[in-house]
Amino acid sequence: MNDPVFSTNIMGEGFALRPTTNQVYSPVNGEIVSIFETKHAIGILTKTGAEVLVHMGLDTVELKGEPFTVHVKVGQIVTPQTLLAEMDIAKVKAAGKETDIVVVMTNNEKMADYILNHKGESTPGLAIGEYKVRGH
């Protein structure tokens, strides 16, 4: 991945996905706690206390929300079957940006472990991995 903030784990431990469709589903069960004004990132809090950031594309904050349609709101409970947003892949690529979707746990101090259960093509609702939080 060509982004030093994410590739060096400065934001936290996680993984990246290369989307094949415009739909972006929740990677975890939890509650929506933030939606960035530029619609490129969504924060989710899990019941175990993991703060999960779903970041759509790389350097896409510069696109000022144009290629994104958010389908959730703050306070909404989500599952891996919940459509969070749509990212117009063609528009992101046309702007010269990468389309990788990065999922990171931003409160590393609470994290005990991250287990990646699945690699390769994924479908909505498939558990790709899980965050283990200390004390849970």
Secondary structure, 3 states (H helix, E strand, C coil): CCCHHHHCCCCCEEEEECCCCCEEECCCCEEEEEECCCCCEEEEECCCCCEEEEEEEECHHHHCCCCEEECCCCCCEECCCCEEEEECHHHHHHCCCEEEEEEEECCHHHEEEEEECCCCCCCCCCCCEEEEECCC
